[in-house]
Each structure stands twice: as structure tokens, then as C-alpha cells.
Amino acid sequence: MNTIAKNPVYRKRLLAHRVGIFLSVIAMGIGLAFLAWILATLLINGLGALSGSMFTADTPAPGSEGGGLRNAIVGSLLMVGLSTLVSTPIGILAGIYLAEYGENNRFAQVTRFVTDIMLSAPSIVIGLFVYAIYVANVQHFSGYAGSIALSLIAIPVVVRTTDNMLRLVPSSLLEAAYALGAPHWKVAMTVRLRAVKAGVVTGVLLAVARISGETAPLLFTALNNQFYSNDMNAPMANLPVVIFQFAMSPYDDWRSLAWGGALLVTFTVLLLNILSRTLFSQKTPR
């Protein structure tokens, strides 16, 4: 061991290893420090805005006292909920197709390529796309348009997660199912998908967390609404746009509501991420 320790090549590699670890720890510490700073600022400014009226009153008019974010909260829940209902089955079924039939399929390769592009595409581009093909044709903003934009953001996340998780299933498990005489579609749905259901649910939750705080696509699709409305075919209030508008306003009560809304969105996304990590860490029973 002493001979190895005195080897100049070994000592050089050990020094490089220690320097790399030190720089990695420093980088992690800087990142965590900025994250803690952001969360602390959000808590300090947002906790004071949390009250019962924030969940029971609608957004106030300029210069008026009081008010809340009820219409924005309900609007966000409706659009995110509809987007989840649309993107979940489409994403899971597309992921199953890619994993089961997409090995040497030209169409599947193109689908994977387009999915990767959509994953990295700026959300404002997707918002402009929905504006051009839907809003401009119906000539009004709506909650449906916002849901379409959010669905286009969520679908690639679910597709790639489902595809990657299905590829982790051991081939021996599939061969055992085929040996029992099960058809291909039944193996895919009841054996392969069931084996990775926790990972697929994780992908859905991550997609919901991704779209919950999107602002840019909603500016071109759902826009906003100062009043409470359940009509998805009309402009609809939503938390990201309200936060964006209130944070730049000259009114103190509006800025306070913006901090409260930002805190609400942040901890909702944080809760979804923690839930997804917890599900992902669970072992699927065999």
C-alpha cells in the first residue's frame, strides 16, 4: 500500500480526485445557498399574505382594499386538471407504443425526435403556436386554449418517462408472460406497465408540476379574468398570469397577493415533486 501511495501517477490522480470533489461540494453549496435564499425570501413575503380571504375572495380592482385569488386558483385548477386528463392517457399510450413497437420503427424514431424537441422547446413558443392555430381562428381567448397549451407541454414529459420506465422491465419477466401464452397487448398492459406503475405515476406528477407554474403560454391562450368564472370557453383567471401582473403593479395589496400566490404555487410544485420522489423510491411488489 505504501508503494502505491508513493507512486507519482497515483498521487496525481488522488489530487485530481480531491480537487474535483472539493469543487463539486463548493458548487453544490452555492446552489443550495441561492435556493435557500429564494425560499426564505418567498416565505418572508408570502406568509403575510396567506389568509382566508385569499381563498374566498376574487382578485381586487386597482386601488381597492382586500381581495383574494379565488378566481385564479379555481381557473388554474380547471386548466391544469383538464390538461392532466388529456395528457395522461395520450402520453402513457404513446410511451407504450414506443417501448413495445418502436425498436426498429421509422415512425417511432420520428416520434421520439419530435418528443425531445417539444421537451426542450420554450413554453412561449407553444403558447404562440396554440394562439395561431386556435385562438386566432375562434377569435377569443379561453380556458380551453390554455389547457391545450399546457397539454402540449405535459405530453412529452409523460411520453418519455413512460418509455424509459418500460425499458427497465427485465426481459425475463416478459419472456415468462409470453411462455404462458399471453398475447403481446396483454403483456404490455398487464405485465410490463404494471411493473413500472410507480415510475409512470411519477412522470404524470412531474408533468403536472411542470405545467402548474407556466405563465408564458397562458398569456397567449387563456389571458386572464378579474371575475370568477367556470366557463372554459371564455378568458379565465389563473395563478401564474395573476402573479405576473400583480408583481409589476404599483399597488401594495396587489404585490402582497402576488407573493402569496407565488408561495402557493411553489409549495404545490414542491409537494408534487416530493410525492413523485416518494412513489419512485417505492419498490413495486413482485
Secondary structure by P-SEA (a helix, b strand, c coil): cccccccaaaaaaaaaaaaaaaaaaaaaaaaaaaaaaaaaaaaaaccccccccccccccccccccccccaaaaaaaaaaaaaaaaaaaaaaaaaaaaaaacccccaaaaaaaaaaaaaaaccaaaaaaaaaaacccccccccaaaaaaaaaaaaaaaaaaaaaaaaaaccaaaaaaaaaacccaaaaacccccccaaaaaaaaaaaaaaaacccccccccccccccccccccccbbbbaaaaaaaaaacccaaaaaaaaaaaaaaaaaaaaaaaaaaaaaaccccc
